[in-house]
Amino acid sequence: MIADMGFHLPPKEGDSVIDAGGGCLLPGLHDHHIHLMALAASLDSLQCGPPDIQSAAALAALLSKRNTMHGSGWVRGVAYHPSVAGDIDRDWLDRYVPDLPVRIQHRGGRLWVLNSRALQELGVSSGAYPAGLEHINGRATGRLYEEDNWLRTRLKSRPPNLARVSGMLASYGITGVTDTTPTNGSVEWLHFQQSQSSGQLRQRVRMMGSQQITHCEETGLLERGEFKIHLLESRLPDPDTLGRDIAAAHASGRAVAIHCVTLTELVFALSALQSAGVRPGDRIEHASITPPDMLESIRDLGLRVVTQPHFITERGDQYREDVEPAEQPWLYRGANFLAAGIALAGGSDAPFGNPDPWRSMHSAVTRATHSGRVMTAAERLSPEQALSLFLSDAGSPGTGNRTLEPGARADLCLLDSPWEDIRDDLDSRHVRSTWLAGDLIYSAG
């Protein structure tokens, strides 16, 4: 904990004295929307989409290298987008990797594309396959939708080591995360707990998930989060069923977090919350497209929003082609959420977005796409507002910054320069040191 603060504190015996050189000291940053285990897996995967890969020829060349995952024999790719080579399928993959099993994940995280060898390895036959495996004219295309649990079971996957991910997050000044994976249950809870106990995972974790975690025992580093509801426009649930799920979560003492990346999903979610009732802490994840009237509804319901401003940079050029022109001004809004009085916080959605919060801050301030085009300048945040996206408490995103004061947790991020210099150069290279509960977990050297 922070024991005392002042200009002339005398050091006690055994104290370390750090010359910060005028650098800004912040509360440790918190990523309010991340998928830790998927991020860990992605670090050992091929990046198959923009900006790394932008053409079919580039993807074919990458796959032809046939890198496999630590001797598993599988080629694993992530972050694919159809702008690279269209709606690829097993036959497309077979042309470049016919002799090794390949699985490539779409950027949105809901689709895997498998080649023929992968289908064979997974034991898929015409008479035994998961519901999410697409078939055309009775033949599997290799496109597997919403079947992560089935895939993990078939592959006999073990939870990944989180040490590398934790070190990377610490280098950004992150001391806490909210894992928003909707399928999280007791197995994931135990893995996070053991990873923290062993020192692999050095961040505090607020874990969302299913009702299965309602009775998991919390620790000083691991706390239970909201009940996650993952809407999919093409497969929206029965409204009464969704209402019962919301009511059941509220009755168990948990708020809900509803994934909304399309306007239809947002309208559906707000209607369900209006019918089922709202509990303090209920939140909308992403709010990717939010027209003015929906801003008012979110505010009136007292909901919080956790968004990803860096998607404007990472995906904005594609949004300009794919999103209806009339809806583009409503993409990943910033300033107008705050102007409407809505609690707003930031999350990376990593691995489906870059995990560096400083990139997100920079994007929130500039609203510039990868090519340099500005999308909706009126939604720009000030550097201070952008920083605040990552300074609120895990359980109260967007409702006020944590402060440095005696009695507060010594979760700290030290920058190498005063804030006046950094506010115009929001970059993680300025992170000098990070502490969790007073323990140094990162030093730039």
C-alpha positions in Angstrom: 0.0 0.0 0.0 1.0 3.6 -0.3 2.1 4.5 3.3 2.8 8.2 2.9 3.3 11.0 0.4 5.1 14.3 0.6 8.0 16.4 -0.7 10.6 15.6 2.0 9.9 12.1 3.3 12.9 10.8 5.1 13.9 7.3 3.9 13.7 4.5 6.4 16.2 1.7 6.8 16.0 -0.7 3.9 14.1 1.7 1.7 15.0 1.9 -2.0 15.3 5.5 -3.3 14.5 6.0 -7.0 15.4 9.1 -8.8 12.5 9.5 -11.2 14.0 12.5 -12.9 10.7 14.4 -12.9 8.8 11.5 -14.6 5.1 11.2 -14.1 3.9 8.7 -11.6 0.5 7.2 -12.4 -1.8 4.5 -10.9 -1.2 1.3 -12.8 -3.3 1.1 -16.0 -6.2 -1.3 -16.3 -7.3 -2.9 -19.5 -11.1 -3.2 -19.2 -11.6 -5.7 -22.0 -9.1 -8.4 -22.9 -8.9 -12.2 -23.6 -5.7 -13.3 -21.8 -5.5 -16.9 -22.9 -6.3 -16.2 -26.5 -3.7 -13.4 -26.4 -1.1 -15.9 -25.1 -1.9 -18.3 -27.9 -1.8 -15.6 -30.5 1.9 -14.8 -29.6 2.8 -18.2 -31.1 0.6 -17.8 -34.2 1.1 -16.4 -37.7 -0.4 -12.9 -38.2 -2.6 -13.4 -41.2 -4.4 -10.1 -41.7 -3.8 -6.3 -42.0 -1.6 -4.5 -41.5 0.9 -7.4 -41.5 -0.6 -9.3 -44.4 -2.6 -7.4 -47.0 -2.8 -9.6 -50.1 -3.5 -13.2 -51.1 0.0 -13.6 -52.4 1.5 -12.4 -49.1 -0.6 -14.8 -47.1 0.3 -17.7 -49.5 4.0 -16.9 -49.0 3.6 -16.8 -45.2 1.8 -20.1 -45.1 4.2 -21.8 -47.4 6.9 -21.3 -44.7 5.0 -23.9 -42.8 5.9 -22.7 -39.3 4.3 -24.9 -36.7 3.4 -24.4 -33.1 6.3 -25.6 -30.9 6.4 -29.0 -32.5 2.7 -29.6 -32.3 2.6 -30.1 -36.1 -0.2 -27.5 -36.5 0.1 -24.2 -38.4 -2.0 -21.7 -36.5 -2.9 -18.3 -37.9 -4.9 -15.4 -36.5 -6.3 -12.0 -37.4 -7.5 -12.9 -40.9 -9.8 -10.5 -42.8 -11.5 -11.2 -46.1 -9.9 -8.1 -47.6 -6.7 -10.2 -47.9 -8.0 -13.1 -50.0 -11.8 -13.2 -49.8 -13.8 -16.0 -48.0 -11.0 -18.6 -47.9 -11.9 -22.2 -47.3 -10.2 -25.6 -47.0 -9.5 -25.8 -50.7 -7.7 -22.4 -50.7 -5.6 -23.5 -47.7 -4.9 -26.9 -49.3 -3.2 -25.3 -52.3 -0.4 -23.9 -50.0 -0.3 -26.3 -47.1 -1.6 -29.7 -48.2 0.6 -31.8 -45.8 0.2 -30.1 -42.4 -3.0 -29.3 -40.4 -3.8 -25.6 -40.7 -6.3 -23.5 -38.7 -6.7 -19.7 -39.3 -8.9 -17.5 -37.1 -10.9 -14.7 -38.5 -10.2 -11.2 -37.0 -13.5 -11.2 -35.2 -12.7 -14.4 -33.3 -15.8 -16.4 -34.2 -14.6 -18.2 -37.3 -11.8 -20.7 -37.8 -10.9 -21.9 -41.3 -9.4 -25.4 -41.5 -7.7 -27.2 -44.3 -8.4 -30.8 -45.3 -5.5 -32.2 -43.2 -6.9 -30.3 -40.1 -10.4 -31.8 -40.6 -8.8 -35.2 -40.9 -6.7 -34.7 -37.7 -9.9 -33.5 -35.8 -11.7 -36.7 -36.8 -14.4 -34.9 -38.8 -16.5 -37.2 -41.1 -19.7 -36.7 -43.0 -21.6 -38.4 -40.2 -19.9 -36.8 -37.1 -19.1 -33.1 -37.1 -20.0 -30.1 -34.9 -23.0 -27.9 -35.7 -20.8 -24.9 -36.5 -19.0 -26.7 -39.3 -20.3 -25.2 -42.6 -21.3 -27.6 -45.4 -22.1 -26.8 -49.0 -23.7 -29.6 -51.1 -22.9 -32.0 -48.4 -19.2 -31.2 -48.2 -17.4 -29.4 -45.4 -16.0 -26.1 -46.5 -13.5 -26.0 -43.6 -15.2 -22.9 -42.1 -16.0 -23.6 -38.4 -18.2 -21.1 -36.6 -18.6 -20.6 -32.8 -17.0 -23.9 -31.9 -14.0 -22.9 -29.8 -14.9 -25.3 -27.0 -15.3 -28.2 -29.4 -12.0 -27.4 -31.0 -10.2 -27.2 -27.7 -11.6 -30.5 -26.6 -10.6 -32.2 -29.9 -7.1 -30.8 -29.7 -6.8 -31.7 -26.0 -5.5 -28.1 -25.5 -4.0 -27.1 -22.2 -4.3 -23.6 -20.9 -1.3 -21.6 -22.0 1.5 -20.2 -19.9 0.7 -16.6 -19.2 4.2 -15.4 -18.2 5.0 -13.8 -21.6 1.7 -12.0 -21.8 2.0 -10.8 -18.3 5.5 -9.4 -19.0 4.3 -7.6 -22.1 1.3 -6.0 -20.3 3.6 -4.9 -17.5 5.9 -3.2 -20.0 2.8 -1.0 -21.0 2.2 -0.1 -17.3 -0.7 -2.4 -16.9 -1.3 -3.8 -13.4 -4.9 -5.1 -13.9 -7.1 -6.6 -16.6 -10.7 -7.6 -17.0 -10.9 -10.8 -18.9 -14.2 -10.7 -20.9 -14.2 -14.2 -22.5 -17.8 -15.4 -22.3 -17.0 -19.1 -21.9 -14.9 -18.5 -18.8 -15.8 -21.0 -16.1 -14.2 -22.8 -13.2 -11.3 -24.2 -15.2 -10.2 -20.8 -16.4 -10.7 -19.4 -12.9 -8.4 -22.1 -11.5 -5.8 -21.4 -14.2 -5.7 -17.7 -13.5 -5.4 -18.4 -9.8 -2.6 -20.8 -10.2 -0.8 -18.5 -12.7 -0.9 -15.7 -10.2 0.2 -17.9 -7.3 3.2 -19.2 -9.3 4.2 -15.7 -10.4 3.5 -16.3 -14.1 0.7 -13.8 -14.1 1.6 -10.6 -12.3 -1.6 -8.5 -12.9 -4.8 -8.4 -11.0 -7.7 -10.0 -12.9 -11.4 -9.4 -12.9 -12.9 -12.4 -14.7 -16.1 -12.2 -16.5 -17.8 -15.5 -17.6 -20.7 -17.8 -17.3 -22.9 -18.4 -14.3 -20.5 -21.3 -13.5 -18.1 -18.8 -11.8 -20.8 -17.3 -9.5 -19.5 -19.3 -6.5 -15.8 -19.3 -7.3 -13.7 -18.1 -4.3 -12.2 -14.7 -4.8 -8.6 -13.8 -3.8 -6.7 -10.6 -3.4 -5.7 -10.7 -7.1 -8.7 -12.5 -8.7 -12.2 -11.2 -8.5 -15.5 -12.2 -10.1 -16.7 -10.0 -12.9 -19.9 -9.5 -14.9 -22.0 -12.2 -16.6 -20.9 -11.9 -20.2 -23.6 -12.1 -23.0 -22.2 -12.4 -26.5 -24.8 -11.4 -29.0 -24.5 -12.4 -32.6 -26.8 -10.5 -35.1 -27.3 -13.6 -37.3 -28.3 -15.7 -34.3 -30.0 -13.5 -31.8 -31.5 -15.3 -28.8 -35.2 -15.4 -27.9 -35.9 -12.0 -26.1 -37.6 -13.8 -23.2 -34.6 -16.1 -22.8 -32.2 -13.2 -22.8 -34.4 -11.4 -20.3 -34.3 -14.4 -18.0 -30.5 -14.6 -18.3 -30.2 -11.0 -17.3 -32.6 -11.3 -14.4 -30.8 -14.5 -13.2 -27.4 -12.7 -13.2 -28.9 -9.8 -11.3 -30.4 -12.1 -8.8 -27.0 -13.7 -8.1 -25.5 -10.3 -7.4 -23.8 -9.9 -10.8 -24.1 -7.2 -13.4 -24.1 -8.1 -17.1 -21.8 -7.1 -19.9 -23.3 -7.3 -23.4 -21.2 -7.6 -26.6 -22.6 -5.2 -29.2 -20.7 -4.6 -32.5 -23.6 -3.9 -34.8 -26.5 -1.5 -34.5 -29.0 -4.3 -34.4 -27.2 -6.0 -31.5 -27.1 -2.7 -29.6 -30.9 -2.1 -30.2 -31.6 -5.7 -29.1 -29.5 -5.3 -26.0 -31.0 -2.0 -24.9 -34.5 -3.4 -25.4 -33.7 -6.5 -23.3 -32.3 -4.3 -20.5 -35.3 -2.0 -20.5 -37.5 -5.0 -20.1 -35.5 -7.0 -17.6 -34.3 -4.0 -15.6 -30.8 -2.6 -15.0 -28.4 -3.2 -12.1 -25.6 -0.8 -11.3 -22.5 -2.0 -13.2 -24.3 -3.2 -16.3 -22.2 -2.4 -19.3 -22.1 -2.4 -23.1 -19.0 -3.9 -24.6 -17.6 -2.2 -27.8 -20.7 -0.1 -28.7 -19.1 -0.1 -32.1 -22.0 1.8 -33.8 -24.0 4.2 -31.6 -26.4 6.7 -33.2 -27.5 9.8 -31.2 -30.7 8.3 -30.0 -28.9 5.2 -28.6 -26.6 7.6 -26.7 -29.6 8.9 -24.9 -30.9 5.4 -24.2 -27.5 4.2 -22.8 -27.4 7.3 -20.6 -31.0 7.0 -19.4 -30.4 3.4 -18.4 -27.3 4.3 -16.5 -25.1 1.9 -18.5 -21.3 2.0 -18.8 -19.5 1.6 -22.1 -16.1 -0.1 -22.6 -14.9 0.6 -26.1 -11.8 0.2 -28.3 -10.7 3.5 -30.0 -7.6 1.9 -31.5 -9.9 0.1 -33.9 -10.2 3.4 -35.8 -6.5 3.2 -36.5 -6.3 -0.6 -37.0 -9.5 -1.1 -39.0 -10.7 2.4 -40.0 -9.6 2.1 -43.7 -11.6 -1.1 -44.0 -14.6 0.5 -42.2 -14.6 3.2 -44.8 -15.3 0.6 -47.4 -17.5 -1.9 -45.4 -19.6 0.4 -43.2 -22.6 2.4 -44.5 -21.5 6.0 -45.0 -24.4 7.2 -42.8 -23.1 5.0 -39.9 -19.4 5.9 -40.1 -19.7 9.0 -37.9 -21.1 6.7 -35.1 -18.1 4.3 -35.1 -16.3 3.8 -31.8 -17.4 7.2 -30.5 -15.4 9.1 -27.8 -16.2 12.7 -27.0 -20.0 12.3 -27.5 -20.2 9.4 -25.0 -18.6 11.7 -22.4 -20.7 14.7 -23.5 -23.8 12.6 -23.0 -22.7 11.8 -19.4 -22.0 8.1 -20.1 -19.2 6.4 -18.1 -16.6 5.4 -20.7 -13.6 3.1 -20.3 -11.1 1.5 -22.7 -10.1 -2.1 -23.4 -7.9 -3.6 -26.1 -10.0 -6.7 -27.0 -6.6 -8.3 -27.5 -5.8 -10.5 -29.3 -8.4 -9.1 -31.7 -6.8 -5.7 -31.2 -3.4 -4.5 -30.2 -2.9 -4.9 -26.5 -0.9 -1.6 -26.1 -3.2 0.9 -24.3 -0.9 3.8 -25.4 -1.8 3.1 -29.0 -5.4 3.2 -28.0 -4.9 6.5 -26.3 -3.1 7.9 -29.3 -6.0 6.8 -31.6 -8.6 8.3 -29.3 -6.8 11.6 -29.6 -6.1 11.6 -33.3 -9.0 9.5 -34.7 -6.6 8.7 -37.6 -6.7 5.5 -39.7 -3.7 3.5 -40.6 -3.5 5.5 -43.9 -3.7 8.8 -42.0 -7.4 9.7 -42.7 -9.3 11.2 -39.8 -12.6 9.6 -38.9 -15.1 11.9 -37.1 -12.8 14.5 -35.6 -15.6 15.6 -33.3 -15.1 12.4 -31.4 -11.5 13.2 -30.5 -10.6 13.0 -26.8 -8.0 15.1 -25.0 -4.8 13.3 -23.9 -6.1 13.5 -20.4 -9.5 12.0 -21.3 -7.7 9.2 -23.3 -5.5 8.3 -20.3 -8.6 8.2 -18.1 -10.0 5.4 -20.2 -7.4 3.1 -18.5 -7.3 4.6 -15.0 -10.7 3.7 -13.5 -11.3 0.9 -11.1 -11.9 -2.6 -12.4 -15.3 -2.8 -10.9 -16.3 0.8 -11.9 -15.1 1.4 -15.4 -15.3 5.0 -16.5 -16.6 6.4 -13.2 -13.5 8.2 -12.1 -9.7 7.8 -12.0 -7.9 5.9 -9.2 -5.7 8.3 -7.3 -2.3 8.1 -5.6 -2.9 8.7 -1.9 -1.9 7.1 1.4 -3.8 3.8 1.9 -4.3 3.2 -1.8 -2.8 0.1 -3.5 0.8 0.6 -4.6 -0.1 -0.4 -8.2 2.1 2.1 -10.0 3.3 3.1 -13.5 6.3 5.4 -13.7 6.9 7.3 -16.9 10.3 8.6 -18.0 9.1 12.2 -18.5 6.6 14.7 -17.1 3.1 14.4 -18.3 3.4 17.8 -20.0 5.9 16.2 -22.4 4.2 12.9 -22.8 0.6 14.1 -23.5 1.6 15.0 -27.1 3.6 11.7 -27.5 1.4 8.9 -26.1 3.7 5.9 -26.5 4.5 2.9 -24.3 8.2 3.5 -24.8 7.8 6.1 -22.0 6.9 3.5 -19.4 10.0 3.2 -17.2 8.8 1.0 -14.3 5.6 -0.9 -13.2 4.8 -2.0 -9.6 2.1 -4.3 -8.4 1.3 -4.0 -4.7 4.7 -2.4 -4.2 6.6 -5.2 -6.1 8.6 -4.2 -9.2 7.1 -6.2 -12.1 8.7 -4.3 -15.0 11.8 -2.1 -15.5 13.0 -0.6 -18.7 16.5 -1.0 -17.4 
